[in-house]
Amino acid sequence: MQASHNRKLKIGILTFHRALNNGAVLQCFALQEAIKKLGHDVEIIDYRQNFIEKRYQSFKINPVLITQPLVFIRSLIRSLKQLPYAIHRKRQFELFAQNYLQVSHSIVNKKDEMPQQYDIYIIGSDQVWNSNLTGGIDEIYWGAFSIPISSKKISYAASTPYQNLAYIAEEQLVRLINNFDDISVREKIIQEKLQNYTSKSIELVLDPTLILPKDVWEKIVTPKYKNERYIVIYQARLFKKNPKLLQEKARILANKLNCKIIDINNPLDRQYYSPSDFVSLIKYAQYVITSSFHGAAFSVIFNTPFYSICYDDGQDDRYAYLLTNIGLEKQLVPPDFVPENTPVDFNHANNSLIRLQNESISFLSKNINSIALN
């Protein structure tokens, strides 16, 4: 990643930086660092999206339950039991942000408060267009805000489950996608869908976690898991037919490998895993079993053997496309797979990744240079 010798720009990123989710925070960090490596100043625009803020509150009770006293009391007791975990978890993410993210002053859901000091506004990565995660269509993540006339607005690796786009009216989709000066997405199926609504070319790029050199990730790795033997479970969503599926598969593999299981999602084990822990746990694992895009992505980054389970629920596209594109489709498995301690050949994937990294960095460089040369 070569630094530009042109004018140094100020670049703002709009993404899910406040979600208490490892993938969300780490992709944000990765894009920030990638832009810094290109030689420019960058900030995370501290947009506090109402739905996301409420979702990650440390203590919450559904007010609807007040009309059902017994259900309300059970819910209250459960929330109180989990409160120490929730507070500590939130603190871990806040500390990571303080140490690693360069964040602007906060803005709250008002288009006219968008900072006006950036040369380029980058929206993405992550599922910023997933209306299920933003409580409906959030037009700010679709670029519906004013910026200086000399600035640009681009999307980088923006993502959403394909079916979510079906709920947006065609006229609205045309208007939203054309808010951008340049557009890139993470999945081919999304690219093909959105290309129908704009004359601008939509490019395919990698998630930021996959364009950041491995040596940068090594800087946030903690050695405390280095000498442990374990299998990691990390899931973005449950399998409706069997919510304990990943745990069951992990037990089978753990017996074969004679090691323990670490479930990153499980609040009941009273472990508090920071984003740095997440990266480290995947790096040093004997095997990873995941239904998460970033679970698969970091397994690829560190060449850690892994299985990505496909639930066939319309939300597998993100990691299925990535793994197929780099020749690791054998690691995509159905729910009834039998886990084995099978080595994974990462050689072809590593070579494919270099080509895709260059294409993705080229997209960023092209947009940066179009302004930096002026």
Order of alpha helices (4+ residues) and beta strands (2+ residues): beta-alpha-beta-alpha-alpha-beta-beta-beta-alpha-alpha-beta-alpha-beta-alpha-beta-alpha-beta-alpha-beta-alpha-beta-alpha-beta-alpha
